[in-house]
Amino acid sequence: MSLSQAQKKAFRSIGHHLNPVVTLSENGISENLVAELNRALNDHELIKIKLAIAERDDRAAMLEELLAQAGNVERVQTIGKTALLYRKNPKANVKLSNVSRFENHHGRH
């Protein structure tokens, strides 16, 4: 899965207003964290996560590991200690999906 520049731009616009729903900390990656990330992606498709890790290299490495464990997740953007992630869910609830809500609100189908 690879997003176009236009899609990434649109998702960054949506993501700007989102609050982080999952926090990746120095404690590392647990089964519960991966499950919570997958639940959030299934519900919302586009989510923001907080990277509560002091060192930039450690943040990047742990984020890559988390994405590998979650599988099929596209990183839209990483700024500082925040990452914007996307995974398409064809069966997403339009009331929960940040992407569907945005598209419906802006008249796109």
Summary of the structure (lengths in Angstrom):
residues: 109
radius of gyration: 13.6
end to end distance: 20.3
largest distance: 42.2
contacts: 295
relative contact order: 0.21
helix: 44%
strand: 22%
